Amino acid sequence: MITSPFWTDQFPRPADLPVSTELPSHVDVAIVGSGYTGLCAARVLAKSGASVAVLERETIGWGASSRNGGMATPGLKQGLSKIYKKYGPEKGREFWQASVDAIDLLEDIVREHAIDCDWSRSGHVALAAKESHLSDLESYADWIKSEFGHPMTKIPRGEIREEIGSDRFFGGISDEISGGIQPAKYVFGLSRAVSELGVKLFEGSGVESVHREGSRFRVITGQGEVAADEVIIATNGYTDRTLPRLKPKVIPVGSYIIVTEPLSLELQDELSPKRRMYYDSKRFINYFRLTPDGRMLWGGRNDLSVDLDLEESSAILQAQLTAVFPQLEGVPLTHSWSGRLGVTFDLMPHIGKVDGVWYANGYSGHGLSIATYLGTELGLLISGQKERSPFAEIPHQTILFYRNRPWFLPFASRYYRLLDWIN
């Protein structure tokens, strides 16, 4: 078993990726981070005629953009009923529609730039992990239908085998608009596309500091410095203290994944007859799917820390996997890896500014589509093609005494485990 991401092992960073080596003296926009957020912002800005440099500490797409489960599903981490209660129906409808539009945007980008990334809209199923959860899922489907006209299909327990080769769940709801992707292929294809638009990509260029000097910023990197009219921090769960006031706005949370060796076509058809994306109804959720080459991918946030041992993680996840799919008992695992989510205290994605520097973060596990969307929103806002975004109009909550290390995560882990045990 390899303790590195399966996606980049299967599709490594292309050797001919067009990466620049000499920093320009000045650009219109400097973007810190080469994941979906930064690259999608760069795409819009370059199309508008701006000069753009993307500065990456590691290699292009190194973080969560090449490590996630490759699942694009509608909605946000925060429940829509709570969003409605806190921000009102008008904002609630905007946030829901943005989550739906984000999946369409992802597909549009893939098609426009002919990115070969195994994109497929096979839909998803939200699975009731306990009998009491099914009525909540069904009520949610009814509400989404009545409020937004968006259809979901209720799946009673007696019909669950038509959707998944497991008797572990008590029913669920399916949604046809969701999709799956090979995330490394997407991020590398996206980086090539923005390079062709004129964006300069820099690797090994970690940003050490950002200083405001008059109407411009001076961005100091490990390779030198560049002046920029605007700066975007697009690092989400990998945000450091380059801007000390930004770090407390996002919490790094670990998410862990395993994959099996390729399965026979017969077993694939039994486990996932419609090739769905899946997630369950627990607070400590599991999410899973078949990969494009027929492996079972199983992920979860069983420990919120970012440094759980990957051997230990794989043992935990494999036990969960075989509890749901006894058919996979004894099937070898080939990879175990982790990545960092960016989570906010209100469980909402945010666009904002700190010390004049733009940022977007807080996707909380929905980063494939929502980071694509918010990166695009940033580009549209900075280039003047949009005047507003609902993600920039809500307060970005933080808490006292959180500055760098998220000391409260072990307590949160115990709390969510208790809630899952109770209900």
N, C-alpha and C positions, 0 to 999 in steps of 0.2 A: 504493500500500500504506500502510495506517494503522498506526502504531506505538503502538497502545493496544489493550486487551483487546477481542476480538470480542464476547464475551458482553454486556458493558455497552454496547457500541456498538449491538448489536441490541436490548437491553432496558435502557435507562438507568435509573438510580435514579429511582423514581417521585416525581413532584413533590409528591404528596399523602402521602408517607410520614410517619407521625405522630411527628415529632421534637420533643422538649421543648427549651426554651431556658433555663429558670431552675432551677438546681440546688437540690434539696431540702437542708435543713440536716442531715438524717439519713436513712439507709436501713439496712435489715437487711444487704443485700449490695451492694457496689459491684463491678462487673465491668469490667475494662480490656480492651477489644477487642470488636468487634462482628461477628466471624466466626462460623462454625458452633459453635465451642467456647463462646464467651460467650453466644450466643443460646440454645443448647440448655440450658446451665446456668440461664439466666434463665427459660426456659420451665418447668422443673421447680420452681424456687424460687418463682416466682409462683403456680403451681398449689398449692403447699403453704401459701400465705398470706403469704409474705415480701414485703417491699417491696424493689424491685431497681432500680438505676440502671446502665445500660450506657454506658460512657464511651469514645468513639471519637475518636482524634486527627484522622482524615480524615473520610470520609463512611461511612455504614453499609455494611459488607461490602466495604470498599475493597481489602483485601489479597487473600490467596490464595483466599479463599472466593468471589470473583467472577472469578478468573483461572485456576483449575485446568482440567484436561481434562474434568471432569464424568464421571469413571469410578469406579464403586464395585465393588471386587473383594475377595474374601476373602483372608485371610492378612495378615501384617505384613511390614515390610521385612526384619526379621531372619528367617532361615530357620528353619522349625519344628524341624528336626533339631538346630540349635544351641540353640534355646530349650529343647528337651527335655534336652539335655546339661547346660545351665547351670542350669536351674530345676527339672528333674524332670518326669515325665509328668503329674502332677496339674496343675501350673501350666501346662504346655504345652497340655493339653486346654482349660483355662480361656481361655487366650489365643486359641486357634483358635476356640472357640465364640463368644468375644466378637467376633471379626472377622466371623463369619457373622451373629450377632445384630445387628451394627451395620447391615448392609444391610437387614434386616427392620425395624429401628428407623427408618431413613431413610424407608422406604416407609410405615410407620405414621404418621410425622409429616406426610408429604406428604398422606396420605389424611385424617387427622384434621382438618387445617386447610385442606383443599381448596386446596393450593398448586398453581397451574398452572405447572409447571416442566418439562414434557416428559419426565417420569420414565418409563423403559421398562426392563424386565428382559429384555434380549435375550441375556444371557450374554457371556462373554469367551473369547478364545483366547490361550493362552500359546504363542508361536511359537519353534521352535528355529532360532536364527540360524546355527548350525553343526551339522554332522552329528553331532558328538560330544555335542551338547547334548540330542539327542532322547531318548537312553536315560535321562538324568538326569530329564527331564520325565516320562517314562513311569514311572520308579521312584517319583517323587514322587506321581503319581496313584495308584499301587498302595498306597503307604504311607498316604495320606490315606483311601483306601477301607477299608483294614484297621484303621486306628487310630480313625477317626471315623465310619465308615460313610457317608462323603460321596462320592458318585459323580462322577467326571470321565470324559470320553470321550477315548480316545487317537485321534489323527489321524495316520495314516501319510503319508509324503510323497506317495504316489500318490493320496491323497484330499484333499490340502490345498486344491485348487481348489474344493472344495465349500464351503470356509470363507472363502477370501480370493482375490481376483483377482491373485495374484502367484505366481511360481515361485521366489522368492528364499529360501523357507524349507524346512526339511527335515522338516516335520511339526509336531506340537504336541499340546496337550491343551485341551479345552474344558470350561467350567463354566457351567451354566445359571443360577446364582443371581445373577450379576453384573448390573449395570444402568448406564444412562447418564442424564444429567440436564443441564438448562441451569442451570449453577451460579448465575448472577446472579439468575435467576428464583427459584431456591430460597432464596438468602440474603435477598432482598427480601421474599419471601413469609413466610419465617420471622420476619423482623423485624416485619412487620405483625401476625403471629399473637401474638408475645410482647407487643407493644404493647396488643393487645386484652385480654390477660390482666392488664394493669396495669403492665407494665414501662415505665420511663421511659428513652427513648433520647436520647443527647446526641452531637452531632457537633461537630467542632472543639474537642474537650475533651481534648486530650492530657494524660495524667497526668505531672506533673513530679516528684512525690515522694509517698511513703506513710510515715506516721509512726505508730508505736504509742503510744497515750496511754491508759494503764490498760487497760480491757477493750475499748476501741474503737480504730479506726484513723482518722487524719485524712488524707484523700486530697486533695492539692493539684493542681488542673487549671488549664488556661489560662483557664477560665471562672469560676474560684473554687474553693471547697473544699466537701467534703461529709464528714460523719462516717459511719462504717460499722462494724457489728459484725463483718463478715467482708469480705475482699477477695479477688477472683480475678484473676490475671493470665492472660489468654487471648489472647496475642499470637504464640505459636509462632515462626515464622521472622522475625517483625518485632519480637521482644523486644529492648528496649534496656537501658540501665543504670539504669533507674528503681530496680530492686532489684539492686545490683551482684552479689550472690551468686547470682542467677538466671541472668544472662546467660551464664556459662560452662557452663550445663547444656544449652544448645541452640545449634546451629550453623546460621546462615542459609545456604542453598544455593539457587542460581538454577536455575529450570526455565524452558525457553523453548518457545514454541508458535507455529505458523503455521497459517493456514487458507486454503484456495483459494476461488475464487468458487464459487457453487452449480453442481453438476454435473448433467448430464442424468440422468433416472431410469434410463435404460439403462446408463449408466456407473456409477451408484451400485450397481445390481444386480450388475454385473460385479465391482466392487471389494470389495463387502461384501454378499454375497447374504443373509446372516442378520442384518445390522445389528449385528454384534458389537462389543464393546470389544476392542482388541488391545494386547498388549505383547510385546516380544521377550526373548530369554534372555541378552542381553549385560549386563555390569555397568553400563556406560553405556547404559541402556535407551532405546529409543524406544517411545512409546505413541501410539496413534492410533485414530481412529474417524470415522464419518460424523456430522456434527452433525444435529440435528433438521431443519434446512432444506437438507440435502443437500450440504454442503461436506465436504471431507476435512480433518480436523484432525490435525496431526502435531506431536508434542512430544518433547522430549529434554533430557537434562542433559549436554550435550557440553562444557560448561565449568562447573565448580562455582561460579564467581564469580556475584555477583548483579548485575554491571554490564557484562556483555558487550553490545557495540553491537548494537542490534536489526536493523540492516541486515545486519551481518555474520552475526548469528545466523540470519536468514532465509535467507541464501545457503547456509549449512551445512545447515540443516534441509531446504531444498528439494532439495539434492543427494541427501540420504538418501531423501527422499520419492520422487523419480523413479527412484532405483535400485531401490526396491521396487515402485513402480508406474510403469513406463515410459509407461503410458497417459496420465499426467498431465504429460508433458513439454510445456512451453509453456502450460499452464493458469495463468492469473494468480493470484498470491496477493493477498488483500485485507487481511490483518492479520498483524502480527508483534508479540508481546508477551512479557513475562516475569512471574514471581512468585517469591516466596521460600518454599521449604520450610523446615520446622524439623526438623533431623536431630540425633539424639543419638549419642554415641560407641558405645553398645551397639545402635544401630539399633532401639530399643524406644520405644514411647510411654510416658509417665510421668504419674502424678498425684502431687503432693507439696506440701510447704509450705516456704517460705523466710521466715524472720523472722516466722512466724505467718501469712503470706499464702499462699493456695492458688494452685496453678498446674496446668495440663495442657499438655503439648507433646510434640514428637518424632514426628509422624505419618509423616514421611519419604516423602511421596508418596501416602499412603493417607488423606489428610485428609477427603475428602468423607464417608466413612462413619465413620472412626475418630474424627475430631473431633466429629462428631455424637454418637457413643457416649460418648466421654470427657467431653464437656460435660454430657451427661445423668448420667453417673456422679458428676461433681462436685456437681451439683444434688441428687442423691439422698443423697450422703454428708453434705453440709452441712445438709440438712433433716432428717437422721436417718432417712430411709427405707431406707438401706442402712448396714450396719456396716463393710463392707470392699469393696475392689476389688483384684484382682490387680495392676493397674497402679500401685497405691500401695504395693505390698509388695515391690518389687524395688529394689535400690540404683540410684541415679541417678549413673552414672559421669561423671567429667570428667577433664581432664588438667592437669598442672602447666603453668604459663606461658600458659594460655589464659584471658584475662580479658575481652577485648572484640573485637579483630580476629582472625578465624580465619586466622592466618598460614600454617597448614599445608595449606590447601585446594589450592594449586598443586601441592604434592608428592603429595597424594592423587589429583589428576586424572591426573598422569603415571603413577602406580602402577596405577590402574584401567584406563587406556588400554593399558598394557603387558600386564596380565592378559587383556584382551579380545583383544589381538593374539596372545598365546601360545596361548590356548584360547578 
